[in-house]
């Protein structure tokens, strides 16, 4: 697991640092970990940030998978479907 992924998952890390770690995942085009974050049902803001990152990375396969994954929050599924 990457350092950035670990940072996002740690609850004792500031929100700012967690968002910075998601930004780094986006910059490095780590679409696998971004998709995992969306599916983990973390606090909404982190899931939405990761989803926006997938859109920015044009990760159509991951977005398509998320759009049909019933374990993902309905609003996130809808946004993923709209982005494919």
NUZA-333371 format. One record per residue (C-alpha): x, y, z. Coordinates in steps of 0.02 Angstrom, whole numbers, padded with zeros to 5 digits, always signed. Example, Ala and Ser with C-alpha at 12.3 -4.5 7.8 and 13.67 -1.06 7.14 Angstrom:
2
+00615-00225+00390 +00684-00053+00357 
This chain:
84
+00000+00000+00000 +00071+00168-00050 +00116+00302+00077 -00020+00416+00006 -00151+00281+00023 -00099+00252+00204 -00111+00439+00239 -00288+00447+00171 -00343+00301+00279 -00269+00364+00443 -00401+00449+00548 -00273+00539+00656 -00207+00636+00506 -00279+00808+00468 -00410+00825+00333 -00294+00939+00237 -00155+00808+00233 -00280+00674+00182 -00342+00782+00037 -00162+00818-00013 -00129+00631-00017 -00280+00606-00132 -00214+00746-00243 -00049+00654-00254 -00139+00493-00303 -00224+00593-00440 -00060+00671-00500 +00020+00499-00508 -00135+00431-00598 -00155+00294-00468 -00330+00249-00526 -00331+00082-00436 -00311+00160-00264 -00430+00303-00307 -00563+00174-00352 -00529+00081-00189 -00556+00243-00092 -00724+00271-00176 -00778+00095-00132 -00720+00105+00050 -00861+00222+00099 -00746+00341+00193 -00817+00508+00244 -00909+00576+00094 -00788+00716+00054 -00644+00593+00030 -00747+00477-00080 -00806+00622-00187 -00628+00689-00202 -00566+00518-00258 -00709+00504-00383 -00668+00676-00455 -00490+00613-00471 -00547+00463-00571 -00642+00581-00687 -00487+00691-00705 -00384+00537-00747 -00514+00483-00876 -00522+00314-00788 -00673+00252-00884 -00654+00068-00836 -00649+00108-00650 -00792+00232-00666 -00896+00104-00760 -00864-00027-00625 -00909+00096-00486 -01069+00147-00576 -01135-00032-00562 -01065-00076-00389 -01213-00085-00269 -01097-00068-00119 -01055+00110-00173 -01162+00255-00114 -01300+00289-00244 -01247+00470-00274 -01068+00414-00311 -01133+00278-00429 -01238+00407-00519 -01094+00528-00538 -00981+00388-00599 -01110+00337-00729 -01128+00517-00789 -00939+00528-00809 -00916+00374-00918 
